[in-house]
Amino acid sequence: MEYVSALVPPVVMAVFFIGLIVTIVKSQGGDKKAKEDAAVDAALARADAARQNGVHEAGA
């Protein structure tokens, strides 16, 4: 019976991990994808603009 108590924690962790992966995969895309993509694009544009402004100010 020691083998059962030795196998339970890894099996439980594997089940929760598989559940986590399934949840992540299911939450990708869908009707919220465009909104998430737009938010990421806006953040990248702000970071790029800030980087370019910093370069111009340092060069002046």
C-alpha positions in Angstrom: 0.0 0.0 0.0 3.0 2.3 0.2 3.1 2.5 -3.5 -0.4 4.0 -3.5 0.6 6.8 -1.1 3.7 7.4 -3.2 1.8 7.7 -6.5 -1.1 9.9 -5.2 0.7 13.3 -5.1 2.1 13.0 -8.6 -1.2 11.8 -10.1 -3.1 14.7 -8.4 -0.5 17.2 -9.6 -0.8 15.8 -13.1 -4.6 16.0 -13.1 -4.5 19.7 -12.0 -1.7 20.5 -14.5 -3.8 19.0 -17.3 -6.8 20.9 -16.2 -4.7 24.1 -16.2 -3.4 23.5 -19.7 -7.0 22.7 -21.0 -8.2 26.0 -19.4 -5.4 28.0 -21.0 -6.0 26.5 -24.4 -9.8 27.0 -24.2 -9.4 30.6 -23.2 -7.2 31.4 -26.2 -9.0 33.1 -29.1 -12.7 33.6 -29.2 -14.6 36.9 -29.0 -12.0 38.5 -26.6 -9.0 37.8 -28.9 -9.4 41.0 -30.9 -9.6 43.1 -27.8 -6.6 41.4 -26.2 -4.6 41.8 -29.5 -5.5 45.5 -29.6 -4.3 46.0 -26.1 -1.0 44.3 -26.8 -0.5 46.3 -30.0 -1.2 49.6 -28.2 1.2 48.7 -25.4 3.9 47.8 -27.9 3.3 51.0 -29.8 3.7 53.1 -26.6 6.9 51.3 -25.7 8.3 51.8 -29.2 7.4 55.5 -29.2 8.9 56.0 -25.8 12.1 54.2 -26.9 12.3 56.3 -30.0 11.7 59.6 -28.1 14.4 58.6 -25.7 16.9 58.0 -28.5 16.1 61.3 -30.2 16.5 63.2 -26.9 19.7 61.6 -26.1 21.1 62.3 -29.5 20.2 66.0 -29.4 
